[in-house]
């Protein structure tokens, strides 16, 4: 049997997917990024050392794993090379262990300038993007004008097309956004020197993956961002520009749904969001301070303070549906240590009609308030606990309640930032919803 696992975010990103991918990929042969770009920030702590990856799949930290950046990812060649260097400085040699799709669209300087110019113009209505050029790069893909990784192999056509695109962007940047123009020669020279470094990594990654599937190799697909930031299913327009939901695995790699054996949705034991947009359970009180401080809730890509709130089971249930999540992984349980009480949002109410809303439509988000259930907290430390029976009973009751509300088994609990701070509850491959939700 194949053992192909998807790990994806069930909230607004930053759920701690990187650590989970790292933990379950020690026996994997391939770890694959399928969407997003270097807007992601996957923080890993190994032997007390912090490593932040933005583009390269987290599984690369295991020496036997082959990393794949598939066609759904938008790639900044300079960011990728910088990351390869950072890994090498940390003695993680990726030589012949990293392949990038020839179909991945490139992120170049004009995308970054455009992203920033647009955000500036939007003023207080800004989306709060990471400023990495992600949106404009995906726009180019859909508009069929993108330069792609495979284009790096043909210097002549590359330089001709680049010239036209730079002209197109400069016109908008200067005339519409009153922004500085960009220099074609500089982009071309950078690109040509970066192309030399990346040349041997460029492959037909769809073919690599199908060969791996045929040979029953274990593949882990590593999601970036989260379900509520998905371009189609998220809180539009406050979303990223890719499909961070399950569909992104298929379109972003070229494998089929039947090639996936299990889908793990990762959620924090509470909620966070960076950037603007709806966040029903958001807190502004001392609990926000507690989450920020105990959970170190500052963006690993931009350093921005993350907004924090209670766990929102309404949006979590929606994520479970959209992604066909087989089981949940709860991260940062230890951040709840020391709270007198803990809440879960169990429904949304329209403030004007008092009606309970199953899920808000695009204009309804501003008019809803969360309805909570409250549970007792615990004073003991759960940081680093490795066995479910060692958790305080209040923590187990909280976990059980999440299972009950979502009708989804919880297979993994993360109790701290380190690789070893983890509790495995179920066999993640064979788990499915028809099993009885055992009381933990
Ligand atoms: P973009 O992806 O840079 O275009 O940003 C669009 C929205 O997605 C903004 O609200 C960002 O803060 C958010 N976002 C993008 N990447 C991440 C991530 O990795 N974690 C959390 N939020 C993200």
Boltz pocket constraint, residues with backbone or C-beta under 6 A from the ligand:
constraints:
  - pocket:
      binder: B
      contacts: [[A, 12], [A, 13], [A, 14], [A, 39], [A, 40], [A, 41], [A, 127], [A, 128], [A, 129], [A, 130], [A, 131], [A, 132], [A, 133], [A, 134], [A, 135], [A, 224], [A, 225], [A, 229], [A, 238], [A, 239], [A, 240], [A, 241], [A, 274], [A, 275], [A, 276]]
      max_distance: 6.0
